[in-house]
Amino acid sequence: MEIKSTNIAKPTTFIWNGKEVTTGIYKVPTNDAIFLGKSDVKGDEVTDRKHHGGEFKACYIFSEVHYIHWKFLYPDLDWDWGMFGENLTVSDMDETEIYIGDIYKVGEALVQVTQPREPCFKFGYKFGSQELIKQFIDHGFSGTYIRILEEGHVKRGDVFTLVERPENSLTTAQLFNLLFAKNKNPKLIELAINNDALPQRKRDKLKSFLI
């Protein structure tokens, strides 16, 4: 996986159900290296700290490969890298081959795959349709958040090199599908709740389905 674009956002405000909402989803490419910090990307807008940023969502990555699918569905949008709110657009990322807990070296940083992106109304608003949320879930390729084990700068052209893979884990795609499945696979739940690359709150929620 190679970084094709580094993307950051300034705060953008819109009205939703009569209330003012500020978001950092409107990311745009930058020609500069960006600094991956423990809780966020330096200089990037993270407004909703409850659902974005922090240890397990410090940076979001998404594959350029998936852009083809979405450009076909939404051809009239003003397309550029960062469209999905990702800090890093990368080449050849396949969520069916990336495991929760994978550790990669990229640029100066050491990072760990933590959890897939779960779409919200802000995502739908940006694309002009709340139908996007169901489409995104059904498509099954969510991108992934990463935890920053060692802070550092990354830039376009840097390559993700796998350093360590956990022995018992599930792929990002498997976890994404598990989160939205009506009938949840207990074996996958067991793999998830025993993986400390996932935040405890999410593990506890999944564990409740075993009771």
C-alpha positions as CSV (number, residue, x, y, z in Angstrom):
1,M,0.0,0.0,0.0
2,E,1.4,3.4,-1.0
3,I,0.2,6.8,0.0
4,K,-1.3,8.5,-3.0
5,S,-2.5,11.6,-1.2
6,T,-2.4,13.2,2.3
7,N,-5.6,15.1,3.1
8,I,-6.7,17.5,5.9
9,A,-9.7,19.6,6.5
10,K,-10.8,23.0,7.9
11,P,-14.1,23.0,9.8
12,T,-17.2,23.1,7.7
13,T,-20.6,24.0,9.1
14,F,-24.1,23.0,7.7
15,I,-27.6,22.9,9.0
16,W,-29.1,19.5,9.9
17,N,-32.6,19.1,11.3
18,G,-32.6,22.8,12.2
19,K,-29.3,22.6,14.1
20,E,-25.9,23.8,13.1
21,V,-23.4,21.0,12.7
22,T,-19.6,21.4,12.2
23,T,-17.6,18.6,10.6
24,G,-14.1,17.8,9.4
25,I,-15.2,15.4,6.7
26,Y,-14.5,17.9,3.9
27,K,-10.9,16.9,3.5
28,V,-8.7,18.2,0.6
29,P,-5.3,17.0,-0.6
30,T,-2.2,18.8,0.6
31,N,1.2,18.7,-1.0
32,D,2.9,18.6,2.4
33,A,3.8,15.7,4.7
34,I,1.4,15.4,7.6
35,F,2.2,14.5,11.2
36,L,0.4,11.5,12.7
37,G,-0.1,12.2,16.4
38,K,-1.4,9.9,19.1
39,S,-4.9,11.3,19.0
40,D,-5.2,13.0,15.6
41,V,-3.5,14.3,12.5
42,K,-1.8,17.6,13.3
43,G,-3.6,20.5,11.6
44,D,-6.7,18.5,10.8
45,E,-10.2,19.4,11.9
46,V,-11.7,16.9,14.4
47,T,-14.9,18.5,15.7
48,D,-16.8,15.6,17.1
49,R,-14.3,14.1,19.6
50,K,-16.9,11.5,20.8
51,H,-16.9,9.7,17.4
52,H,-13.7,10.8,15.8
53,G,-10.1,11.2,16.8
54,G,-8.6,9.7,19.9
55,E,-6.3,6.7,20.3
56,F,-8.3,4.2,18.2
57,K,-9.3,6.7,15.5
58,A,-6.3,8.9,15.2
59,C,-6.1,8.6,11.4
60,Y,-8.4,7.3,8.7
61,I,-7.2,5.6,5.5
62,F,-9.2,4.7,2.4
63,S,-8.2,3.0,-0.8
64,E,-8.1,4.7,-4.2
65,V,-9.4,1.5,-5.7
66,H,-12.8,2.0,-4.3
67,Y,-13.2,5.5,-5.9
68,I,-14.2,3.9,-9.2
69,H,-17.3,2.3,-7.7
70,W,-18.5,5.5,-6.0
71,K,-17.7,7.8,-9.0
72,F,-20.0,5.6,-11.0
73,L,-22.8,6.0,-8.5
74,Y,-22.3,9.7,-7.9
75,P,-20.8,11.1,-11.2
76,D,-21.9,14.7,-10.6
77,L,-19.9,15.3,-7.4
78,D,-16.7,17.3,-7.4
79,W,-14.3,14.4,-7.0
80,D,-10.8,14.6,-5.5
81,W,-8.8,12.6,-3.0
82,G,-10.1,12.9,0.6
83,M,-13.7,12.6,-0.6
84,F,-14.4,10.0,2.0
85,G,-13.0,12.0,4.8
86,E,-9.7,10.0,4.8
87,N,-6.5,11.5,6.0
88,L,-4.5,9.1,3.7
89,T,-5.7,7.9,0.3
90,V,-3.7,4.7,-0.4
91,S,-3.2,2.4,-3.4
92,D,-4.3,-1.3,-3.5
93,M,-5.7,-1.5,0.0
94,D,-8.0,-4.5,0.4
95,E,-10.0,-4.7,3.6
96,T,-10.4,-8.5,3.1
97,E,-6.6,-8.8,3.5
98,I,-6.0,-6.4,6.3
99,Y,-6.4,-7.7,9.9
100,I,-7.5,-5.9,13.0
101,G,-4.3,-5.5,15.0
102,D,-1.9,-5.4,12.0
103,I,1.1,-3.2,12.6
104,Y,2.7,-1.3,9.8
105,K,5.7,1.0,9.4
106,V,4.9,4.0,7.1
107,G,7.1,7.0,6.8
108,E,8.4,8.0,10.2
109,A,5.3,6.4,11.9
110,L,4.4,3.0,13.3
111,V,0.7,2.4,13.1
112,Q,-1.9,-0.3,14.0
113,V,-5.1,-1.2,12.2
114,T,-8.0,-0.7,14.7
115,Q,-11.5,-0.6,13.3
116,P,-13.5,0.1,10.1
117,R,-15.3,3.3,9.5
118,E,-19.0,3.3,10.3
119,P,-20.9,5.9,8.2
120,C,-23.0,8.6,9.7
121,F,-25.4,11.3,8.4
122,K,-22.5,13.7,7.8
123,F,-21.2,11.3,5.2
124,G,-24.6,11.2,3.5
125,Y,-24.9,14.9,3.6
126,K,-21.6,15.4,1.9
127,F,-22.7,13.1,-0.9
128,G,-26.2,14.6,-1.1
129,S,-28.0,11.5,-0.2
130,Q,-28.6,9.6,3.0
131,E,-29.0,6.5,0.9
132,L,-25.3,6.5,0.8
133,I,-25.1,5.1,4.3
134,K,-26.9,1.8,3.3
135,Q,-24.9,1.7,0.0
136,F,-21.6,2.1,1.9
137,I,-22.6,-0.7,4.4
138,D,-23.7,-3.0,1.6
139,H,-20.6,-2.4,-0.5
140,G,-18.5,-3.7,2.4
141,F,-15.3,-1.7,1.9
142,S,-15.0,0.7,4.7
143,G,-11.5,1.8,4.9
144,T,-9.9,1.6,8.3
145,Y,-8.9,3.7,11.3
146,I,-5.4,3.3,12.7
147,R,-3.8,3.8,16.0
148,I,-0.4,5.6,16.1
149,L,2.1,3.6,18.1
150,E,5.0,5.8,17.1
151,E,4.3,9.4,16.0
152,G,5.9,10.8,12.9
153,H,5.5,12.4,9.5
154,V,4.1,10.6,6.4
155,K,4.0,11.9,2.9
156,R,2.8,10.9,-0.6
157,G,4.8,8.0,-1.9
158,D,5.5,6.4,1.5
159,V,4.7,2.7,1.6
160,F,3.0,0.7,4.3
161,T,5.3,-2.2,5.3
162,L,3.7,-5.0,7.5
163,V,5.7,-5.4,10.7
164,E,3.5,-7.7,12.7
165,R,0.2,-9.6,12.3
166,P,-1.7,-11.0,15.3
167,E,-2.2,-14.8,15.4
168,N,-5.9,-14.8,16.0
169,S,-7.8,-11.9,14.4
170,L,-10.4,-11.1,11.8
171,T,-10.1,-8.9,8.8
172,T,-11.3,-5.3,8.6
173,A,-14.0,-6.4,6.2
174,Q,-15.2,-9.2,8.5
175,L,-15.5,-6.8,11.4
176,F,-17.3,-4.3,9.3
177,N,-19.8,-6.9,8.2
178,L,-20.1,-8.2,11.7
179,L,-21.0,-4.8,13.1
180,F,-24.0,-4.5,10.9
181,A,-25.1,-8.2,10.6
182,K,-28.5,-9.1,12.0
183,N,-27.2,-12.6,12.8
184,K,-23.7,-12.2,14.2
185,N,-21.2,-15.0,13.9
186,P,-20.1,-16.0,17.4
187,K,-16.7,-17.1,16.3
188,L,-16.0,-13.7,14.8
189,I,-17.3,-12.0,17.9
190,E,-14.8,-14.1,20.0
191,L,-12.0,-13.0,17.8
192,A,-13.0,-9.4,18.1
193,I,-13.6,-9.2,21.8
194,N,-10.2,-10.7,22.5
195,N,-8.3,-8.2,20.3
196,D,-6.9,-5.3,22.2
197,A,-6.5,-3.3,19.0
198,L,-10.3,-2.6,19.3
199,P,-11.5,-0.1,21.9
200,Q,-13.0,-1.7,25.0
201,R,-16.4,-0.1,24.5
202,K,-16.7,-1.7,21.1
203,R,-15.6,-5.1,22.4
204,D,-18.1,-4.9,25.3
205,K,-20.9,-4.1,22.8
206,L,-20.0,-7.1,20.7
207,K,-19.7,-9.3,23.7
208,S,-23.3,-8.5,24.6
209,F,-24.4,-10.5,21.6
210,L,-23.0,-13.7,23.1
211,I,-25.3,-13.5,26.1
